[in-house]
């Protein structure tokens, strides 16, 4: 059943879970791509704030966002999360979500974990609907500095106001936090590395990252610049930490709009895939 875009949102089924979603801008149709937004490891549909609406306005394109299982008002996820939970998300529910949208073309826009899931989908699944990737603060391998920051987040959840802030956006903030934090701090996660998916990307990529990103270093950016077969544009933002769309929203929005417009020009000049 097609999603009721006119209603502004609702629920869909993917991966055996009921997931909340919302649509912004014009309804999907024709050759115009849908920008599909994948949130970060503690994010949700609501935690995108006004960014999806701003993307829809700036690009003139439909924008789709949802909460993955275990986040927001979506069904809970099974715990503990496996250490390859991002790969499982990419090779399982994401394809079903794209099927539910029903668009001929999509651009995947992911932040942090969502960026990794987007890159993994494009690198592991042959899906000609996916025409471009916008990766905000992606990570492809674990770094000691990032793991240390995640440990500090655990302390903030236990003793600070992080739990209270998460209660506003997640059905079960304890489960949401534990699912993310426990996986990353498992000793086995130090060996986590999915950079091989970069070798299989065959679509244009935009990487947006803050120079002060507390969860990773520029080695993540260099990895995709050096390994990607397709064109890669990189925007590094000063005075910006892990969330470019929050710390530097205007520059981030302009880069997203320019990439989407350029991608549509390229698409218009090329024949369709068979």
Secondary structure by P-SEA (a helix, b strand, c coil): ccccccccbbbbbcccbbbbbcccccccccccccbbbbbccccccccccaaaaaaaaaccbbbbbbbccccccccccccccccaaaaaaaacaaaaaaaaacccbbbbbbccaaaaaaaaaaaccccccccbbbbccccccccaaaaaaaaaaaaaaaccaaaaaaaaccccaaaaaaacccccccccccccccccccccccbbbbbbbbcccccccaaaaaaaaaccccbbbbbbbcccccccccccaaaaaaaaaaaaaaaaaaaaaccccc
